[in-house]
Amino acid sequence: MSAPAIVWFRNDLRIADNPALTAAAHSGAPLVALYVLDDDSAGDWRMGAAARWWLHHSLASLAQSLAERGLSLTLRRGRSHYVFEQVVAETGAGAVYWNRLYEPWAMRRDEEIQSQLKEDGVETHCFHESLLFEPGKLRNKMGEVFRVFTPFWRACLAAPPPAPPLPAPKKFDAAPLPPESDDLDAWRLLPINPDWAGGMRKVWLVGESAARAELAEFARNHVADYKAERDFLGRVGVSRLSPHLHFGEVSPRDVWHAITEPDSVGGAAYLRELGWREFCHHLLVAHGDMPERPLDKAFERFPYRHDVDALDAWRKGETGYPLVDAAMRELWITGWMHNRARLVAASFLIKHLLIDWRQGERWFWDTLVDADLANNSANWQWVAGCGADAAPYFRIFNPALQGEKFDPDGAYVRRFVPELAALDARYIHRPWQAPENLLRDAGVRLGETYPRPIVDHATARARALAAFAEMRR
């Protein structure tokens, strides 16, 4: 019998369209399926609490899918270098297969492991699967990394289209003596006391089959209206595929090929959003310090404020601006936030409160089930105005106007800010302007049952513009 081959699962927790898994299965070697929880290598960017909740359920789903095809999933916790020394010694493995990651720390680690394994006589096979286009391959006419999205996306569309997804292998040849596995529950990825995940359990199904069902539902019933509906907060207009994509329960090639009418208005708009995900990852590979430092170095001089109370009010959804508060509570309850709400909530933190965008980035990192280093850092920099292709500094969202435009009947606010649920729709985004009798009839007492605005919009806007002017001097 040939030496076993290890399939190293990472953010590719699926059976279908998994190049590393398919190649290993076709190699003829008996397989060992391995997942390593490597918090040490990730350093400051170890997985946040909400993502760990998702990981637990995704690993359980993957283990079941593998078991149905004759392969057990081995779980190990620790620094990947040491884990591989142990597992290779235990199994006598002659090859390791994995799909690439693009976080700076992961790329450094993977290069070191690849060198270590080769020195030990173990073959390594690495594949591109988590993005449509390999970072670094697409360049502008000067041969440089794109800093503006639109020409980047044009280059993507001009490139050869992504290959069709690979089918799921029906059965695996497992190694006769798989290595001992950690118990998933012993990793304590789920919250215990307090159990804050009840809202997430209500709204999410996790795993490959759930991801594929979500994609099919969106492609069949919603993509045609995506461009028209995507910004409305109280409607089903977006795909909610972001956590499934981040953990690799579905591949971007699956998504690309599921959009059967890519030239339609809705299909083109949705694929463009998939392109923005690509752009963020390409930026991270080119600028490894993007999560910590602004791409526009002038913003190192921005006069951010240190305001613990304001930051705490923002985190808790107690700013007195109903749309911002609904967004932050949606995040806390469900582990996810609608994209339009993300823009408004992030803009409020940075431009109304003048709090450093990295404070918001860190909070999202811990509370989002789809927390992704490239997307999170690039999007926070975009809102702050310091990133690639960034929003202009003078674009400061008015939360009340945004609410009236994208949550006109107040359905979103009523769901996540129940203390305002009975308030007339005319005032639900501006309760401080509501007549006293309407507030009383709705059971709202400003400053008691719901806070007054912690900052005046016009005053905050003027302060933000002055801060930008000061930075540019």
Buried (B, 14 or more C-beta within 10 A) or exposed (E): EEBBBBBBBBBBBBBBBBBBBBBBBEBEBBBBBBBBBBEBBBEEBBBBBBBBBBBBBBBBBBBEBBEEBEBBBBBBBBBBBEBBBEBBEBBEBBBBBBBBBBBBBBBEBBEEBBEBBEEEEBBBBBBBBBBBBEBEEBEEEEEEBBBEBEBBBEBBEEEEEBEEBBEBBEEBBBBEEBBEBBEBEEBEBBBEEEEBBEBBEEEBEBBBBBBBEBBEEBBEEBBBBBBEBBBBBBBEBBBBBBBBBBBBBBBBBBBBBBBEEBEBBBBBBBBBBBBBBBBBBBBBBBBBEBBEBBBBEEBEEBEBEEBEEBBEBBBEBBBBBBBBBBBBBBBBBBBBBBBBBBBBBBBBBBBBBBBBBBBBBBBBBEBBBBBBBBBBBBBBBBBBBBBBBBBEBEEBBBBBBBBBBBBBEBBBBBBBBEBBBBBBBEBBBBBBEBEEEBBEEBEBEBEEEBBEBBBEBEEBBEBBBEBBEEBEE
